[in-house]
Amino acid sequence: LQTLLAREPDVLHICGHSVADWLPDNSIGAVAGGERRPLSGVLIGHRIVLTAHEIVCAERLPSLITFGVEYVSAWALTLLDEGAQVVVAFGGAVADAPAMEFFVEFYEALAKGESAQVAMQRGRLRAAASRDLGGLATATLARLYGDAEYRLTAALRAARGGSAETGS
């Protein structure tokens, strides 16, 4: 993750499954004062848990951080305090297919220059229309934190040294 974040991306999208208070059956649990502690975060590999701590250790956080995973919405305020402009996360367990539909529409709207809020609305509508039984729940659990007027195209222009207003 640190290698990826060292490249200073403007968008970080993490998907997968989360764990809460997980104590692995070997010695990889967090250690504090010689005592193993349970881990909470996103499973990103076999017995590898990503926590908010690893993300905030980056020199510069991406302006947009999205999570296609349940139960990490509590990280949003920390990530915003550390420099992210927008965090998108689900406030509970969601079905995979509607979550993918949500993000397809969300990113398509952002790529067209829509605001984060409009992209959220479009993503929610697409997730709710999903044929999967969890579509409506997925749409309901999608959360936007931070700048509702954030536009990916303006952020990319600014990161490349151009003016967000003139489009140069």
Z-matrix of the N, CA and C atoms (Angstrom, degrees):
N
C 1 1.458
C 2 1.524 1 110.36
N 3 1.320 2 117.75 1 -42.00
C 4 1.465 3 120.01 2 -179.05
C 5 1.529 4 110.99 3 -63.56
N 6 1.333 5 117.23 4 -35.18
C 7 1.460 6 120.30 5 176.71
C 8 1.522 7 109.87 6 -64.13
N 9 1.312 8 116.84 7 -42.97
C 10 1.458 9 121.17 8 178.00
C 11 1.523 10 111.06 9 -63.26
N 12 1.322 11 117.02 10 -48.35
C 13 1.461 12 120.62 11 -177.77
C 14 1.522 13 112.75 12 -69.93
N 15 1.327 14 117.64 13 -23.09
C 16 1.464 15 120.45 14 176.66
C 17 1.522 16 111.21 15 -64.48
N 18 1.314 17 117.22 16 -22.27
C 19 1.469 18 121.76 17 177.56
C 20 1.521 19 111.94 18 -79.46
N 21 1.338 20 116.62 19 -3.03
C 22 1.465 21 124.74 20 178.47
C 23 1.532 22 113.15 21 53.59
N 24 1.342 23 116.61 22 60.50
C 25 1.466 24 118.88 23 177.23
C 26 1.522 25 111.05 24 -68.83
N 27 1.314 26 116.98 25 155.58
C 28 1.457 27 121.43 26 176.21
C 29 1.525 28 111.78 27 -87.27
N 30 1.340 29 116.22 28 -20.11
C 31 1.459 30 121.84 29 -179.34
C 32 1.525 31 108.55 30 -131.64
N 33 1.317 32 116.13 31 135.22
C 34 1.457 33 121.91 32 172.67
C 35 1.518 34 107.13 33 -127.69
N 36 1.333 35 116.43 34 119.62
C 37 1.461 36 121.52 35 179.20
C 38 1.524 37 107.25 36 -118.28
N 39 1.314 38 115.96 37 122.87
C 40 1.459 39 121.72 38 179.44
C 41 1.521 40 107.95 39 -120.55
N 42 1.320 41 115.68 40 128.33
C 43 1.459 42 119.08 41 177.30
C 44 1.521 43 109.39 42 -131.82
N 45 1.288 44 115.78 43 160.56
C 46 1.452 45 121.04 44 -179.12
C 47 1.505 46 110.44 45 149.01
N 48 1.314 47 114.79 46 -141.36
C 49 1.469 48 120.51 47 179.93
C 50 1.521 49 108.70 48 -130.95
N 51 1.308 50 115.55 49 151.82
C 52 1.459 51 119.29 50 -177.50
C 53 1.520 52 111.00 51 -106.91
N 54 1.316 53 113.51 52 162.33
C 55 1.462 54 120.94 53 172.93
C 56 1.516 55 107.33 54 -129.40
N 57 1.314 56 115.72 55 148.77
C 58 1.462 57 120.89 56 177.26
C 59 1.523 58 108.05 57 -130.02
N 60 1.321 59 114.42 58 126.90
C 61 1.461 60 120.90 59 179.14
C 62 1.532 61 112.01 60 53.12
N 63 1.323 62 115.33 61 44.78
C 64 1.470 63 122.29 62 -179.15
C 65 1.517 64 109.54 63 -89.25
N 66 1.310 65 115.68 64 128.29
C 67 1.456 66 121.41 65 177.38
C 68 1.525 67 107.27 66 -116.05
N 69 1.339 68 116.22 67 101.53
C 70 1.464 69 119.14 68 -178.95
C 71 1.528 70 111.02 69 -58.02
N 72 1.320 71 115.86 70 157.00
C 73 1.462 72 120.11 71 -178.49
C 74 1.532 73 112.74 72 -83.11
N 75 1.333 74 116.83 73 15.06
C 76 1.470 75 120.52 74 174.22
C 77 1.521 76 108.50 75 -133.08
N 78 1.272 77 118.51 76 -163.53
C 79 1.468 78 121.41 77 -170.96
C 80 1.524 79 114.94 78 -88.99
N 81 1.342 80 119.56 79 17.05
C 82 1.462 81 118.15 80 -175.89
C 83 1.521 82 113.74 81 -87.62
N 84 1.311 83 119.10 82 0.26
C 85 1.461 84 120.69 83 177.23
C 86 1.519 85 110.96 84 -62.25
N 87 1.307 86 116.96 85 155.28
C 88 1.465 87 120.95 86 178.46
C 89 1.528 88 109.02 87 -60.25
N 90 1.321 89 115.70 88 140.20
C 91 1.460 90 120.42 89 -177.32
C 92 1.524 91 108.80 90 -115.63
N 93 1.324 92 116.24 91 129.04
C 94 1.464 93 121.92 92 176.60
C 95 1.522 94 107.00 93 -136.79
N 96 1.299 95 116.21 94 117.39
C 97 1.459 96 119.85 95 179.84
C 98 1.520 97 112.71 96 62.67
N 99 1.329 98 116.53 97 31.52
C 100 1.453 99 120.67 98 179.15
C 101 1.523 100 113.99 99 81.87
N 102 1.322 101 117.32 100 -1.09
C 103 1.463 102 121.23 101 -178.49
C 104 1.523 103 109.89 102 -106.71
N 105 1.326 104 116.49 103 132.45
C 106 1.471 105 120.11 104 176.66
C 107 1.512 106 109.94 105 -71.28
N 108 1.334 107 116.20 106 135.81
C 109 1.461 108 122.19 107 179.43
C 110 1.526 109 109.31 108 -117.52
N 111 1.307 110 117.28 109 147.27
C 112 1.466 111 119.31 110 176.72
C 113 1.526 112 111.00 111 -66.46
N 114 1.323 113 115.19 112 152.34
C 115 1.466 114 122.20 113 179.26
C 116 1.521 115 109.88 114 -103.89
N 117 1.323 116 115.81 115 145.85
C 118 1.465 117 122.15 116 172.13
C 119 1.517 118 106.85 117 -133.09
N 120 1.322 119 116.71 118 133.89
C 121 1.457 120 120.20 119 -179.75
C 122 1.509 121 111.50 120 162.95
N 123 1.334 122 115.40 121 -152.55
C 124 1.456 123 122.79 122 -176.37
C 125 1.524 124 108.62 123 -107.74
N 126 1.330 125 115.92 124 127.90
C 127 1.460 126 119.41 125 174.04
C 128 1.525 127 108.09 126 -74.16
N 129 1.335 128 116.33 127 118.38
C 130 1.473 129 119.80 128 -179.67
C 131 1.523 130 111.48 129 -115.53
N 132 1.292 131 117.14 130 6.10
C 133 1.455 132 123.24 131 178.41
C 134 1.507 133 108.22 132 -179.08
N 135 1.312 134 115.92 133 178.91
C 136 1.466 135 120.47 134 179.90
C 137 1.525 136 109.25 135 -62.36
N 138 1.322 137 115.62 136 109.94
C 139 1.466 138 123.26 137 179.19
C 140 1.535 139 113.70 138 61.88
N 141 1.330 140 116.54 139 25.50
C 142 1.465 141 121.35 140 177.61
C 143 1.524 142 107.77 141 -113.31
N 144 1.324 143 116.25 142 118.69
C 145 1.458 144 121.76 143 -176.98
C 146 1.526 145 109.25 144 -113.11
N 147 1.323 146 115.42 145 123.81
C 148 1.457 147 122.27 146 175.49
C 149 1.526 148 108.07 147 -91.55
N 150 1.325 149 116.70 148 130.27
C 151 1.461 150 120.96 149 176.98
C 152 1.532 151 108.98 150 -115.09
N 153 1.313 152 116.05 151 168.77
C 154 1.469 153 120.11 152 177.86
C 155 1.520 154 110.55 153 -59.70
N 156 1.319 155 117.15 154 -30.61
C 157 1.469 156 121.39 155 -179.19
C 158 1.523 157 111.62 156 -57.17
N 159 1.333 158 117.15 157 -44.37
C 160 1.474 159 119.65 158 -179.27
C 161 1.529 160 111.55 159 -63.96
N 162 1.308 161 116.96 160 -33.18
C 163 1.468 162 119.81 161 -179.58
C 164 1.527 163 110.38 162 -73.19
N 165 1.321 164 118.14 163 -45.21
C 166 1.464 165 120.23 164 -176.38
C 167 1.527 166 112.81 165 -72.06
N 168 1.320 167 117.55 166 -10.46
C 169 1.469 168 120.11 167 177.14
C 170 1.528 169 112.34 168 -75.74
N 171 1.319 170 117.86 169 -8.02
C 172 1.468 171 121.00 170 178.53
C 173 1.523 172 109.91 171 -66.96
N 174 1.333 173 116.05 172 148.60
C 175 1.471 174 119.66 173 177.27
C 176 1.516 175 111.59 174 -61.66
N 177 1.328 176 116.16 175 -40.15
C 178 1.466 177 121.59 176 179.03
C 179 1.518 178 107.67 177 -138.77
N 180 1.313 179 115.75 178 122.84
C 181 1.456 180 119.30 179 177.84
C 182 1.524 181 110.23 180 -77.05
N 183 1.320 182 117.14 181 149.04
C 184 1.471 183 119.74 182 172.58
C 185 1.527 184 109.65 183 -59.01
N 186 1.317 185 117.06 184 151.50
C 187 1.463 186 119.77 185 179.12
C 188 1.529 187 111.32 186 -70.04
N 189 1.332 188 116.97 187 -29.93
C 190 1.459 189 122.10 188 -179.42
C 191 1.528 190 108.50 189 -124.08
N 192 1.320 191 116.34 190 122.41
C 193 1.463 192 121.71 191 177.04
C 194 1.517 193 107.45 192 -122.99
N 195 1.326 194 116.12 193 123.45
C 196 1.464 195 120.63 194 179.73
C 197 1.518 196 109.73 195 -122.14
N 198 1.328 197 114.44 196 145.06
C 199 1.458 198 121.21 197 180.00
C 200 1.519 199 109.61 198 -124.59
N 201 1.304 200 116.62 199 116.45
C 202 1.454 201 121.63 200 172.46
C 203 1.515 202 108.49 201 -93.64
N 204 1.308 203 116.05 202 53.68
C 205 1.460 204 122.79 203 -175.59
C 206 1.527 205 108.02 204 -149.23
N 207 1.302 206 115.61 205 150.45
C 208 1.458 207 119.82 206 -177.81
C 209 1.524 208 112.31 207 -81.44
N 210 1.284 209 115.00 208 157.12
C 211 1.469 210 124.25 209 168.92
C 212 1.525 211 116.37 210 64.63
N 213 1.309 212 120.20 211 27.07
C 214 1.464 213 119.69 212 174.02
C 215 1.525 214 111.56 213 -115.35
N 216 1.323 215 116.95 214 8.81
C 217 1.464 216 118.85 215 -179.68
C 218 1.524 217 111.54 216 -61.68
N 219 1.323 218 117.75 217 -22.78
C 220 1.469 219 121.10 218 177.36
C 221 1.526 220 111.82 219 -64.65
N 222 1.322 221 117.80 220 -18.57
C 223 1.468 222 121.74 221 178.95
C 224 1.525 223 112.05 222 -77.47
N 225 1.313 224 118.03 223 -17.65
C 226 1.467 225 121.90 224 -170.03
C 227 1.522 226 113.36 225 -54.72
N 228 1.315 227 118.32 226 -50.48
C 229 1.462 228 119.98 227 -176.75
C 230 1.526 229 112.03 228 -63.55
N 231 1.322 230 116.94 229 -38.31
C 232 1.463 231 120.27 230 176.89
C 233 1.520 232 110.51 231 -62.39
N 234 1.325 233 116.99 232 -45.54
C 235 1.476 234 120.62 233 -179.42
C 236 1.523 235 111.34 234 -65.54
N 237 1.327 236 117.70 235 -37.45
C 238 1.471 237 120.75 236 176.71
C 239 1.526 238 110.16 237 -66.51
N 240 1.319 239 117.19 238 -42.36
C 241 1.471 240 120.77 239 178.17
C 242 1.525 241 111.67 240 -61.64
N 243 1.320 242 116.64 241 -29.94
C 244 1.469 243 121.17 242 -177.55
C 245 1.519 244 113.23 243 -89.42
N 246 1.350 245 118.94 244 -1.19
C 247 1.454 246 119.50 245 173.24
C 248 1.509 247 117.82 246 128.20
N 249 1.326 248 118.77 247 -12.05
C 250 1.466 249 119.15 248 175.45
C 251 1.528 250 108.44 249 -67.78
N 252 1.332 251 116.89 250 148.21
C 253 1.466 252 120.19 251 177.31
C 254 1.521 253 111.67 252 -93.35
N 255 1.335 254 115.83 253 -32.86
C 256 1.459 255 121.28 254 -177.52
C 257 1.524 256 108.96 255 -141.21
N 258 1.327 257 115.55 256 137.23
C 259 1.460 258 121.91 257 172.45
C 260 1.522 259 106.91 258 -127.94
N 261 1.330 260 115.76 259 131.46
C 262 1.455 261 122.01 260 175.39
C 263 1.524 262 106.96 261 -117.56
N 264 1.330 263 115.81 262 128.58
C 265 1.460 264 120.53 263 -178.94
C 266 1.519 265 108.99 264 -152.14
N 267 1.312 266 115.29 265 163.79
C 268 1.458 267 120.99 266 176.70
C 269 1.519 268 109.11 267 -99.24
N 270 1.321 269 116.39 268 140.43
C 271 1.452 270 121.77 269 -178.05
C 272 1.517 271 114.22 270 -86.79
N 273 1.316 272 118.22 271 13.60
C 274 1.456 273 122.39 272 179.19
C 275 1.508 274 109.63 273 -178.98
N 276 1.317 275 115.53 274 -172.52
C 277 1.468 276 121.15 275 -178.83
C 278 1.526 277 110.34 276 -69.18
N 279 1.328 278 115.73 277 136.13
C 280 1.464 279 121.40 278 -179.92
C 281 1.521 280 109.67 279 -130.49
N 282 1.316 281 115.57 280 157.95
C 283 1.459 282 121.77 281 176.79
C 284 1.529 283 109.30 282 -80.01
N 285 1.309 284 116.69 283 145.56
C 286 1.464 285 121.59 284 -175.31
C 287 1.533 286 113.00 285 -61.90
N 288 1.332 287 117.45 286 -50.14
C 289 1.467 288 120.13 287 -174.63
C 290 1.534 289 112.39 288 -61.43
N 291 1.334 290 119.82 289 -49.83
C 292 1.463 291 118.71 290 178.20
C 293 1.529 292 112.95 291 -64.35
N 294 1.332 293 117.41 292 -32.52
C 295 1.468 294 119.77 293 177.18
C 296 1.524 295 110.13 294 -64.13
N 297 1.329 296 116.75 295 -41.15
C 298 1.468 297 119.78 296 177.15
C 299 1.525 298 110.43 297 -64.52
N 300 1.330 299 116.62 298 -42.37
C 301 1.471 300 120.33 299 177.74
C 302 1.531 301 110.24 300 -60.27
N 303 1.327 302 115.68 301 -43.43
C 304 1.459 303 120.36 302 178.22
C 305 1.527 304 110.49 303 -55.46
N 306 1.326 305 117.16 304 -52.02
C 307 1.462 306 120.04 305 -175.20
C 308 1.526 307 112.86 306 -70.15
N 309 1.324 308 118.40 307 -32.55
C 310 1.471 309 119.67 308 175.23
C 311 1.522 310 109.39 309 -58.25
N 312 1.319 311 116.47 310 -49.82
C 313 1.471 312 120.35 311 -178.75
C 314 1.525 313 111.37 312 -68.24
N 315 1.326 314 116.73 313 -40.80
C 316 1.462 315 121.60 314 179.14
C 317 1.526 316 110.63 315 -57.25
N 318 1.324 317 116.56 316 -51.27
C 319 1.473 318 119.50 317 -178.06
C 320 1.523 319 112.54 318 -70.50
N 321 1.329 320 117.91 319 -33.49
C 322 1.469 321 119.85 320 175.94
C 323 1.523 322 110.47 321 -62.23
N 324 1.328 323 116.78 322 -42.83
C 325 1.468 324 120.43 323 179.49
C 326 1.528 325 110.59 324 -65.65
N 327 1.323 326 117.66 325 -42.82
C 328 1.470 327 119.99 326 177.48
C 329 1.527 328 111.17 327 -62.13
N 330 1.320 329 117.20 328 -40.87
C 331 1.468 330 121.06 329 -179.49
C 332 1.529 331 111.51 330 -64.36
N 333 1.329 332 116.16 331 -26.33
C 334 1.468 333 120.72 332 178.33
C 335 1.524 334 111.90 333 -85.07
N 336 1.347 335 117.00 334 0.23
C 337 1.452 336 120.19 335 177.56
C 338 1.515 337 115.24 336 94.57
N 339 1.325 338 117.34 337 7.46
C 340 1.463 339 120.48 338 178.99
C 341 1.524 340 110.05 339 -72.68
N 342 1.329 341 116.21 340 158.39
C 343 1.462 342 121.46 341 177.11
C 344 1.526 343 109.75 342 -72.52
N 345 1.324 344 115.81 343 163.35
C 346 1.461 345 120.71 344 178.25
C 347 1.528 346 110.57 345 -60.05
N 348 1.321 347 116.89 346 -37.59
C 349 1.461 348 119.65 347 -179.52
C 350 1.527 349 111.68 348 -65.76
N 351 1.324 350 117.26 349 -43.96
C 352 1.463 351 120.46 350 177.87
C 353 1.528 352 109.75 351 -65.41
N 354 1.329 353 117.20 352 -40.82
C 355 1.465 354 121.21 353 177.76
C 356 1.530 355 110.62 354 -60.71
N 357 1.338 356 116.95 355 -39.70
C 358 1.469 357 120.89 356 176.96
C 359 1.528 358 110.79 357 -62.62
N 360 1.325 359 116.44 358 -45.68
C 361 1.460 360 119.81 359 -179.33
C 362 1.526 361 110.85 360 -60.83
N 363 1.326 362 115.98 361 -43.40
C 364 1.471 363 119.30 362 179.81
C 365 1.526 364 111.00 363 -66.81
N 366 1.327 365 116.40 364 -40.77
C 367 1.458 366 120.18 365 178.00
C 368 1.518 367 111.95 366 -62.62
N 369 1.318 368 116.09 367 -42.46
C 370 1.473 369 120.15 368 178.99
C 371 1.525 370 111.42 369 -62.88
N 372 1.335 371 116.15 370 -42.69
C 373 1.468 372 119.56 371 179.22
C 374 1.518 373 111.06 372 -62.37
N 375 1.331 374 116.46 373 -41.92
C 376 1.475 375 119.32 374 -179.89
C 377 1.521 376 111.03 375 -67.70
N 378 1.327 377 117.77 376 -40.72
C 379 1.466 378 120.18 377 178.16
C 380 1.524 379 110.28 378 -63.74
N 381 1.323 380 117.00 379 -42.60
C 382 1.462 381 121.00 380 -178.79
C 383 1.528 382 111.22 381 -64.18
N 384 1.323 383 116.62 382 -31.42
C 385 1.467 384 121.32 383 -179.53
C 386 1.527 385 111.96 384 -82.69
N 387 1.311 386 117.78 385 -4.47
C 388 1.460 387 122.08 386 -179.87
C 389 1.527 388 110.00 387 -59.36
N 390 1.305 389 115.79 388 146.58
C 391 1.465 390 120.04 389 179.20
C 392 1.528 391 111.32 390 -76.67
N 393 1.297 392 116.50 391 -9.89
C 394 1.456 393 121.03 392 178.44
C 395 1.524 394 108.97 393 -71.24
N 396 1.318 395 116.93 394 144.27
C 397 1.465 396 120.79 395 -179.04
C 398 1.516 397 113.21 396 -61.99
N 399 1.338 398 118.41 397 -24.96
C 400 1.458 399 121.10 398 -178.19
C 401 1.518 400 114.06 399 -89.76
N 402 1.313 401 118.50 400 10.29
C 403 1.458 402 121.31 401 -175.61
C 404 1.515 403 114.56 402 -60.90
N 405 1.313 404 116.83 403 -46.91
C 406 1.461 405 120.38 404 -178.78
C 407 1.533 406 110.67 405 -66.80
N 408 1.328 407 117.12 406 -41.14
C 409 1.470 408 120.29 407 177.98
C 410 1.524 409 110.53 408 -63.06
N 411 1.323 410 116.71 409 -41.89
C 412 1.465 411 120.77 410 179.09
C 413 1.519 412 110.14 411 -61.00
N 414 1.313 413 116.89 412 -45.22
C 415 1.469 414 121.01 413 179.42
C 416 1.521 415 110.62 414 -61.15
N 417 1.317 416 116.82 415 -41.16
C 418 1.463 417 122.09 416 -178.28
C 419 1.521 418 112.11 417 -68.93
N 420 1.329 419 117.68 418 -34.32
C 421 1.458 420 122.19 419 -175.77
C 422 1.529 421 114.02 420 -85.06
N 423 1.331 422 118.29 421 -9.32
C 424 1.472 423 121.14 422 179.13
C 425 1.526 424 109.50 423 -68.66
N 426 1.328 425 115.88 424 130.44
C 427 1.468 426 121.87 425 -177.09
C 428 1.521 427 111.16 426 -126.77
N 429 1.315 428 115.49 427 140.67
C 430 1.463 429 123.03 428 176.03
C 431 1.517 430 107.99 429 -115.17
N 432 1.313 431 116.13 430 126.36
C 433 1.461 432 122.23 431 177.83
C 434 1.522 433 107.91 432 -120.92
N 435 1.311 434 116.25 433 140.81
C 436 1.454 435 119.96 434 176.52
C 437 1.516 436 112.48 435 102.48
N 438 1.318 437 115.89 436 -146.06
C 439 1.458 438 123.85 437 -172.49
C 440 1.524 439 111.81 438 -77.54
N 441 1.337 440 116.68 439 104.42
C 442 1.465 441 121.58 440 -179.18
C 443 1.524 442 112.05 441 -65.18
N 444 1.332 443 117.18 442 -23.62
C 445 1.468 444 120.93 443 -179.41
C 446 1.539 445 112.86 444 -92.81
N 447 1.319 446 117.34 445 3.98
C 448 1.466 447 122.43 446 178.29
C 449 1.526 448 110.02 447 -53.84
N 450 1.321 449 115.39 448 135.60
C 451 1.469 450 121.15 449 176.26
C 452 1.522 451 107.93 450 -127.21
N 453 1.288 452 115.01 451 126.06
C 454 1.461 453 120.85 452 -177.59
C 455 1.525 454 110.88 453 -62.02
N 456 1.305 455 117.76 454 -40.41
C 457 1.462 456 119.96 455 -178.37
C 458 1.521 457 111.26 456 -62.65
N 459 1.325 458 117.87 457 -39.83
C 460 1.466 459 120.91 458 178.08
C 461 1.523 460 110.35 459 -67.77
N 462 1.327 461 117.31 460 -39.46
C 463 1.467 462 120.92 461 179.13
C 464 1.523 463 110.84 462 -64.65
N 465 1.319 464 116.87 463 -40.36
C 466 1.466 465 119.96 464 179.18
C 467 1.520 466 111.42 465 -66.62
N 468 1.326 467 117.19 466 -41.47
C 469 1.472 468 119.90 467 178.04
C 470 1.527 469 110.43 468 -62.80
N 471 1.334 470 116.97 469 -43.56
C 472 1.462 471 120.82 470 -179.60
C 473 1.531 472 110.74 471 -63.80
N 474 1.331 473 116.78 472 -39.98
C 475 1.469 474 120.78 473 179.87
C 476 1.525 475 111.27 474 -65.89
N 477 1.331 476 116.56 475 -28.26
C 478 1.468 477 120.32 476 -179.56
C 479 1.524 478 112.27 477 -91.46
N 480 1.336 479 116.84 478 4.44
C 481 1.456 480 120.63 479 175.69
C 482 1.519 481 114.60 480 90.54
N 483 1.323 482 117.62 481 4.20
C 484 1.463 483 119.84 482 178.11
C 485 1.503 484 110.78 483 -91.41
N 486 1.289 485 116.51 484 172.99
C 487 1.461 486 121.59 485 179.44
C 488 1.522 487 109.77 486 -88.07
N 489 1.303 488 117.26 487 130.68
C 490 1.464 489 121.40 488 177.92
C 491 1.519 490 110.76 489 -67.65
N 492 1.334 491 117.20 490 -30.45
C 493 1.458 492 120.29 491 -176.95
C 494 1.534 493 112.27 492 -76.69
N 495 1.330 494 116.08 493 -41.93
C 496 1.461 495 118.59 494 -174.67
C 497 1.503 496 113.21 495 -92.63
N 498 1.357 497 115.91 496 -15.64
C 499 1.447 498 118.40 497 -179.58
C 500 1.500 499 113.33 498 79.21
N 501 1.338 500 118.87 499 12.73
C 502 1.472 501 120.32 500 -178.15
C 503 1.499 502 111.76 501 -77.65
